[in-house]
Amino acid sequence: MSDNVIREVLPMQRAVVSAWPSAWIDALAMCADADGVALVTLAGERILLDARVRLGAGEPVAFHPVAEVLAVGGELIRARRR
């Protein structure tokens, strides 16, 4: 993952999150490292994201694919699908 990854969520992303609350996907973290984040959804789908966040294996998260935002413990983080 490059050093220019931006964590801050843009106002437009916040607006999209508010407009489409049904788009959230519940997931569990598989791993997070310098290459990004690997998630597995509750439906069994694997999702790879470019996101800078520290997560432990099994930590619950939610991904909003429309806004490209990851919710971790009440914090929103920009997260692009790889």
ChimeraX commands (.cxc) that place a marker at each C-alpha (Angstrom):
marker #1 position 0.00,0.00,0.00 radius 0.5
marker #1 position 1.46,3.37,-0.93 radius 0.5
marker #1 position 2.24,6.07,1.61 radius 0.5
marker #1 position -0.26,8.44,-0.01 radius 0.5
marker #1 position -3.33,6.51,1.19 radius 0.5
marker #1 position -5.78,8.99,2.70 radius 0.5
marker #1 position -7.69,8.01,5.82 radius 0.5
marker #1 position -9.96,11.04,6.01 radius 0.5
marker #1 position -13.49,10.51,4.76 radius 0.5
marker #1 position -14.66,13.19,2.35 radius 0.5
marker #1 position -17.93,15.10,2.87 radius 0.5
marker #1 position -19.33,13.49,-0.30 radius 0.5
marker #1 position -18.60,10.03,1.11 radius 0.5
marker #1 position -20.42,10.94,4.31 radius 0.5
marker #1 position -23.40,12.11,2.24 radius 0.5
marker #1 position -23.44,8.81,0.30 radius 0.5
marker #1 position -23.27,6.83,3.54 radius 0.5
marker #1 position -26.26,8.78,4.87 radius 0.5
marker #1 position -28.22,8.43,1.62 radius 0.5
marker #1 position -27.72,4.63,1.29 radius 0.5
marker #1 position -27.70,3.11,4.78 radius 0.5
marker #1 position -28.81,-0.24,3.35 radius 0.5
marker #1 position -25.54,-0.63,1.40 radius 0.5
marker #1 position -23.47,-1.51,4.49 radius 0.5
marker #1 position -21.94,-5.00,4.42 radius 0.5
marker #1 position -21.13,-6.63,7.77 radius 0.5
marker #1 position -17.78,-8.40,7.79 radius 0.5
marker #1 position -14.94,-9.70,9.92 radius 0.5
marker #1 position -11.32,-8.68,9.47 radius 0.5
marker #1 position -9.05,-11.48,8.29 radius 0.5
marker #1 position -5.85,-9.44,8.36 radius 0.5
marker #1 position -4.56,-5.90,7.99 radius 0.5
marker #1 position -1.03,-5.06,6.95 radius 0.5
marker #1 position 0.97,-2.66,4.77 radius 0.5
marker #1 position -0.77,-4.10,1.67 radius 0.5
marker #1 position -4.27,-3.30,2.93 radius 0.5
marker #1 position -7.15,-5.07,4.62 radius 0.5
marker #1 position -8.69,-8.46,3.92 radius 0.5
marker #1 position -12.29,-9.00,5.05 radius 0.5
marker #1 position -14.74,-11.84,4.89 radius 0.5
marker #1 position -18.42,-10.95,4.85 radius 0.5
marker #1 position -21.01,-12.81,6.87 radius 0.5
marker #1 position -22.12,-14.30,3.52 radius 0.5
marker #1 position -18.60,-15.69,2.97 radius 0.5
marker #1 position -17.37,-13.24,0.29 radius 0.5
marker #1 position -13.76,-12.10,0.51 radius 0.5
marker #1 position -13.11,-8.39,0.08 radius 0.5
marker #1 position -9.66,-6.81,-0.31 radius 0.5
marker #1 position -9.36,-3.11,0.47 radius 0.5
marker #1 position -6.73,-0.42,0.26 radius 0.5
marker #1 position -7.14,1.10,3.71 radius 0.5
marker #1 position -4.79,2.17,6.45 radius 0.5
marker #1 position -6.17,0.77,9.68 radius 0.5
marker #1 position -5.04,-1.56,12.45 radius 0.5
marker #1 position -7.35,-4.53,12.81 radius 0.5
marker #1 position -7.09,-7.80,14.62 radius 0.5
marker #1 position -8.22,-11.06,13.04 radius 0.5
marker #1 position -11.93,-11.54,13.70 radius 0.5
marker #1 position -12.62,-7.89,14.50 radius 0.5
marker #1 position -16.11,-6.86,13.34 radius 0.5
marker #1 position -16.30,-4.12,10.69 radius 0.5
marker #1 position -18.74,-2.82,8.10 radius 0.5
marker #1 position -17.90,-1.86,4.52 radius 0.5
marker #1 position -19.94,0.59,2.42 radius 0.5
marker #1 position -19.03,-0.27,-1.20 radius 0.5
marker #1 position -20.87,2.69,-2.72 radius 0.5
marker #1 position -19.07,5.28,-0.58 radius 0.5
marker #1 position -15.85,3.21,-0.29 radius 0.5
marker #1 position -15.85,3.61,3.49 radius 0.5
marker #1 position -14.93,1.15,6.23 radius 0.5
marker #1 position -16.52,1.49,9.69 radius 0.5
marker #1 position -14.35,0.28,12.55 radius 0.5
marker #1 position -15.39,0.85,16.13 radius 0.5
marker #1 position -17.41,3.96,15.34 radius 0.5
marker #1 position -14.72,5.48,13.10 radius 0.5
marker #1 position -15.13,5.88,9.33 radius 0.5
marker #1 position -12.07,5.26,7.15 radius 0.5
marker #1 position -11.65,5.62,3.38 radius 0.5
marker #1 position -11.28,2.16,1.86 radius 0.5
marker #1 position -11.02,1.43,-1.87 radius 0.5
marker #1 position -11.73,-2.04,-3.14 radius 0.5
marker #1 position -8.66,-3.69,-4.73 radius 0.5
marker link #1:1,2 radius 0.2
marker link #1:2,3 radius 0.2
marker link #1:3,4 radius 0.2
marker link #1:4,5 radius 0.2
marker link #1:5,6 radius 0.2
marker link #1:6,7 radius 0.2
marker link #1:7,8 radius 0.2
marker link #1:8,9 radius 0.2
marker link #1:9,10 radius 0.2
marker link #1:10,11 radius 0.2
marker link #1:11,12 radius 0.2
marker link #1:12,13 radius 0.2
marker link #1:13,14 radius 0.2
marker link #1:14,15 radius 0.2
marker link #1:15,16 radius 0.2
marker link #1:16,17 radius 0.2
marker link #1:17,18 radius 0.2
marker link #1:18,19 radius 0.2
marker link #1:19,20 radius 0.2
marker link #1:20,21 radius 0.2
marker link #1:21,22 radius 0.2
marker link #1:22,23 radius 0.2
marker link #1:23,24 radius 0.2
marker link #1:24,25 radius 0.2
marker link #1:25,26 radius 0.2
marker link #1:26,27 radius 0.2
marker link #1:27,28 radius 0.2
marker link #1:28,29 radius 0.2
marker link #1:29,30 radius 0.2
marker link #1:30,31 radius 0.2
marker link #1:31,32 radius 0.2
marker link #1:32,33 radius 0.2
marker link #1:33,34 radius 0.2
marker link #1:34,35 radius 0.2
marker link #1:35,36 radius 0.2
marker link #1:36,37 radius 0.2
marker link #1:37,38 radius 0.2
marker link #1:38,39 radius 0.2
marker link #1:39,40 radius 0.2
marker link #1:40,41 radius 0.2
marker link #1:41,42 radius 0.2
marker link #1:42,43 radius 0.2
marker link #1:43,44 radius 0.2
marker link #1:44,45 radius 0.2
marker link #1:45,46 radius 0.2
marker link #1:46,47 radius 0.2
marker link #1:47,48 radius 0.2
marker link #1:48,49 radius 0.2
marker link #1:49,50 radius 0.2
marker link #1:50,51 radius 0.2
marker link #1:51,52 radius 0.2
marker link #1:52,53 radius 0.2
marker link #1:53,54 radius 0.2
marker link #1:54,55 radius 0.2
marker link #1:55,56 radius 0.2
marker link #1:56,57 radius 0.2
marker link #1:57,58 radius 0.2
marker link #1:58,59 radius 0.2
marker link #1:59,60 radius 0.2
marker link #1:60,61 radius 0.2
marker link #1:61,62 radius 0.2
marker link #1:62,63 radius 0.2
marker link #1:63,64 radius 0.2
marker link #1:64,65 radius 0.2
marker link #1:65,66 radius 0.2
marker link #1:66,67 radius 0.2
marker link #1:67,68 radius 0.2
marker link #1:68,69 radius 0.2
marker link #1:69,70 radius 0.2
marker link #1:70,71 radius 0.2
marker link #1:71,72 radius 0.2
marker link #1:72,73 radius 0.2
marker link #1:73,74 radius 0.2
marker link #1:74,75 radius 0.2
marker link #1:75,76 radius 0.2
marker link #1:76,77 radius 0.2
marker link #1:77,78 radius 0.2
marker link #1:78,79 radius 0.2
marker link #1:79,80 radius 0.2
marker link #1:80,81 radius 0.2
marker link #1:81,82 radius 0.2
view
